[in-house]
Amino acid sequence: MGEINPEHAVTKAMHDQWQVIVALLLSRESNLGTVITMREIESLETLFPTGNAVVLVHEKKDGLHLKLISKDLAEQIAKDEATQPRGHS
């Protein structure tokens, strides 16, 4: 997994706040924890071969929107957003 736009303000904030993001996701589990198995990792590699998975992060009025998408789609979204006037999403 990589980053499409590492200099974007939201990407930089995610670097600083990744533990908060994981803690929030884990707090949604009833036991406040989870186990990631090798089978799940392999399944991710099947869905997105050759490290082609990207976590899309959009900051919107109602909060951070996280979505797992392909690198190709992420690059297209970044390209489209780069051509939009600021303040639109």
C-alpha positions in Angstrom: 0.0 0.0 0.0 1.2 3.4 -0.8 0.1 7.0 -0.9 -1.1 8.8 -4.0 -0.7 12.3 -2.6 1.7 12.3 0.4 1.9 16.1 0.6 -1.9 16.5 1.0 -2.8 18.0 4.4 -5.2 15.1 5.2 -2.5 12.5 4.3 -0.1 14.3 6.6 -2.6 14.4 9.4 -3.3 10.7 9.0 0.4 10.0 9.6 0.2 11.9 12.9 -3.1 10.5 13.9 -3.0 6.9 12.7 -3.2 5.5 16.2 -6.3 7.6 17.0 -7.9 6.2 13.8 -7.1 2.6 14.7 -8.3 3.2 18.3 -11.6 4.5 16.9 -12.0 1.6 14.6 -11.2 -0.9 17.4 -13.6 0.9 19.8 -16.4 -0.2 17.4 -15.6 -3.8 18.3 -17.3 -5.1 21.4 -14.1 -6.3 23.0 -12.0 -3.2 21.9 -9.7 -5.4 19.9 -9.2 -7.6 16.9 -6.9 -10.1 15.3 -5.6 -9.8 11.8 -4.8 -13.2 10.4 -2.5 -14.2 7.6 -5.6 -15.4 5.7 -7.0 -11.9 5.8 -3.7 -10.4 4.6 -3.6 -12.9 1.7 -7.3 -12.1 0.9 -6.4 -8.4 0.7 -3.6 -9.3 -1.7 -6.1 -11.3 -3.8 -8.5 -8.4 -4.0 -5.8 -5.9 -4.7 -2.8 -7.7 -6.4 0.8 -6.3 -6.2 0.1 -3.8 -3.5 -2.6 -2.1 -5.5 -4.8 -1.2 -2.5 -5.1 2.4 -1.3 -7.0 3.7 1.7 -8.9 6.7 0.4 -9.4 9.4 3.0 -11.8 12.2 2.4 -12.4 14.9 5.0 -16.0 16.0 4.8 -18.4 18.0 7.0 -19.6 15.0 8.8 -16.1 13.5 9.4 -13.4 11.4 7.8 -14.6 9.0 5.1 -12.3 6.0 4.7 -12.6 3.6 1.8 -10.4 0.8 0.4 -10.0 1.2 -3.3 -7.6 0.3 -6.1 -4.6 2.4 -6.8 -5.8 3.2 -10.3 -9.1 4.5 -9.0 -7.3 6.6 -6.3 -5.0 8.1 -8.9 -8.0 9.0 -11.1 -9.8 10.6 -8.1 -6.7 12.6 -7.2 -6.3 13.8 -10.8 -10.0 14.8 -10.9 -9.8 16.6 -7.6 -6.6 18.5 -8.7 -8.6 20.0 -11.6 -11.5 21.2 -9.3 -11.6 24.6 -7.7 -10.7 24.6 -4.0 -13.5 24.0 -1.6 -15.3 21.5 -3.7 -15.4 17.7 -3.2 
